[in-house]
Amino acid sequence: MAVGNLQVSRGRCPTCKAKTKLERNAQVWGFGDLVMIFLTLGLWVVLKFWMRPALRCSQCGSKV
């Protein structure tokens, strides 16, 4: 997982059954996103939330 703006929460991994940290890269909004919101008449906001990264287990690395 790339180092950057990580969001961390605690939970149980369904793969390794461990209670551990779950991590995901945080969404960063920039000027390009503002332009895309205007060009797509707001559809970009829906797509941005739909494409957000999944949580990953910090021990086994599987998606949660």
C-alpha positions, 0 to 999 in steps of 0.5 A: 500500500502506498504511503500517504494519507491513510485512513485507519480504523479497527475491525475484524478481517474476514480472511485471517480472522484477526482483529486488526487495523484496516487501512485505506488511502484517503480521497484527496480533492483537487482542482481537476476534480472541480473541473470534472464536476462542472464538465460532467454536471455533477456526475463526477462526485458520484463516480469519485465516491464509487471509485474510492479505495477499499479497506485492506487488512494490515496483517494479510493485505486482503480487501475487506 
